[in-house]
Amino acid sequence: MNTETRTAKLYPEVVKKLSCPGRREQVLRGIWAGKGVKEIGAELGLSAKTVEYHRARLFKVFGVRDTVSLCRRALLVGVIRLDGGGDQDRQLR
């Protein structure tokens, strides 16, 4: 059984909730890139408060309490993948 199949079985609710792209995915991409709430908001044309809302929803969906755990869980579930070793090689699936 490959990793994606295994994680889909372990976290089906996460995979289901993140299957539709939208603001949460865009916010996750910004978090993954190491950007702050204000910077993400400026890029997406959202207020910092709205970005905080989406960030909080991501924490709830992934069942985590901090940014590092969010990124780690997103990697585990397969929403984010690493290609190579540098920051510029990080990609959101």
Residue pairs with C-beta under 8 A, 6 or more apart in sequence:
3 78
4 78
7 15
7 76
7 77
7 78
8 15
8 77
8 78
11 73
11 76
11 77
13 61
14 61
14 62
14 63
14 73
14 77
14 79
15 77
15 78
17 61
18 24
18 25
18 61
18 77
18 79
23 44
23 46
23 54
24 54
24 57
24 58
24 61
25 92
26 40
26 44
27 40
27 44
27 51
27 54
27 55
27 58
28 58
28 70
28 74
28 79
28 80
28 92
29 92
30 39
30 40
30 43
30 44
30 51
31 40
31 55
31 58
31 67
31 70
31 71
32 71
32 74
32 80
32 90
32 92
33 87
33 90
34 87
35 43
37 48
37 51
37 52
37 55
38 48
38 51
40 46
40 51
41 47
41 48
41 50
41 51
44 51
58 70
59 65
59 66
59 70
62 69
62 70
62 73
62 74
62 77
63 73
64 70
64 72
64 73
71 80
74 80
75 81
75 82
78 93
79 92
79 93
80 90
80 91
80 92
80 93
81 91
81 93
82 89
82 90
82 91
83 89
83 90
83 91
